[in-house]
Amino acid sequence: MKSNNTIKPTEEQLLYADILGKGMYLGLAMLFATFALYAFGIMAPAIPLSEIQNYWHLPVGEYLATINANHLHLDHAPTGWGWMNLIGKGDFLNFTGVAVLSGVTIICYLAIIPGLFRRGDKAYGIISIAEALILTLAASGLLAVGH
């Protein structure tokens, strides 16, 4: 039995999907471009490409301490958004694409909030605000545990 009832996406769902798709392609393009700058030696890395495999076996905390001691020589190893201070180095520039991919969901939620309230979907509007705030707070590093 065939049903004529078809569910169509809302304006907000289409907007969310459109922004998510464009953000994903932007982040992916950034990953390719920044990796090319790094891999082809166009931008000097903080850790020479020939040495990076020496650190792959280390847990993250030990990796950061070791590369700081051997290459970066900072007062403290970079954690959280600390990589932004090293964005001029090819290997740290790669994180910009990751940051875009990670942040695009926040932009999606912020974009749909006005439409939800305009349609009278207060519950979804409030949930979207909460999602955007929680994701932003999580990305900020203010919720760091174990430090």
C-alpha positions in Angstrom: 0.0 0.0 0.0 1.5 3.3 -1.1 1.1 6.4 1.1 0.7 9.9 -0.2 1.9 11.3 3.1 5.4 12.6 2.6 7.4 14.4 5.3 9.2 17.4 4.0 12.1 19.1 5.8 11.5 22.4 7.6 13.1 25.6 6.5 15.4 25.3 9.6 16.4 21.8 8.7 17.4 22.9 5.2 19.3 25.9 6.5 21.1 23.7 9.0 22.0 21.2 6.3 23.1 23.9 3.9 25.5 25.5 6.4 26.8 22.2 7.6 27.5 21.1 4.0 29.3 24.3 3.1 31.2 24.3 6.4 32.3 20.7 5.9 33.6 21.5 2.4 35.4 24.6 3.7 37.0 22.7 6.6 38.0 19.9 4.2 39.5 22.3 1.7 41.4 24.0 4.6 42.7 20.6 5.7 44.0 19.8 2.2 45.5 23.3 1.7 47.2 23.5 5.1 48.5 20.0 4.9 50.0 20.7 1.5 51.8 23.8 2.9 53.2 21.6 5.6 54.0 18.5 3.7 55.7 20.3 0.7 57.7 22.4 3.1 56.2 25.7 2.0 55.6 26.6 5.6 58.3 25.6 8.1 56.9 23.2 10.8 57.7 23.4 14.5 58.6 19.7 14.4 60.6 18.7 11.3 58.7 16.3 9.1 61.6 13.9 9.2 61.3 13.6 13.0 57.5 13.5 13.6 57.3 9.7 13.5 59.6 9.6 16.6 56.8 11.0 18.6 53.8 9.0 17.3 54.0 6.4 20.1 53.7 8.9 22.9 50.5 9.7 24.9 49.3 13.2 24.2 50.6 14.8 27.4 54.0 13.2 27.0 54.0 14.2 23.3 53.3 17.8 24.1 56.0 17.9 26.9 58.6 16.2 24.6 58.0 18.4 21.6 58.0 21.5 23.8 61.4 20.4 25.3 62.9 19.4 22.0 61.5 22.0 19.5 59.2 24.7 20.9 61.0 25.8 24.0 57.9 27.5 25.5 57.4 28.1 29.2 54.5 25.6 29.0 53.6 23.0 26.4 50.7 24.2 24.3 47.3 22.8 25.4 43.8 23.7 24.4 43.8 26.7 22.1 47.5 27.2 22.8 48.1 26.0 19.2 46.9 29.3 18.0 50.1 30.9 19.2 52.0 28.6 16.8 49.8 29.1 13.8 52.7 30.4 11.8 54.2 26.9 11.8 53.0 24.5 9.1 52.2 21.7 11.4 50.1 23.8 13.7 48.4 25.6 10.9 46.7 22.3 10.1 44.5 22.7 13.1 42.6 25.6 11.5 40.7 23.1 9.3 39.9 21.0 12.3 38.7 24.1 14.2 36.3 25.0 11.3 35.0 21.4 11.1 34.4 21.4 14.9 32.8 24.8 15.0 30.4 24.6 12.1 27.7 22.9 14.2 27.6 25.9 16.5 27.1 28.2 13.5 24.3 25.9 12.3 22.5 26.1 15.6 22.8 29.9 15.8 21.5 30.2 12.2 18.3 28.3 12.9 17.3 30.0 16.1 15.5 33.0 14.6 13.4 30.8 12.3 12.4 28.5 15.2 11.1 31.4 17.3 9.4 33.1 14.3 7.5 29.8 13.7 6.6 29.7 17.4 8.8 26.6 18.2 10.0 28.0 21.5 11.1 24.7 22.9 13.3 23.9 19.9 14.6 27.5 19.9 15.6 27.2 23.6 17.2 23.8 23.0 19.1 25.3 20.0 20.4 28.2 22.2 21.4 25.7 24.9 23.2 23.5 22.3 25.1 26.5 20.9 26.1 27.7 24.4 27.2 24.2 25.6 29.2 23.6 22.4 30.8 27.0 22.6 31.6 26.5 26.3 33.1 23.1 25.6 35.2 24.5 22.7 36.4 27.4 24.9 38.4 25.1 27.1 36.8 26.5 30.2 35.5 23.0 31.1 39.0 21.4 31.1 39.2 18.5 33.5 42.2 17.0 35.2 44.4 20.1 35.3 
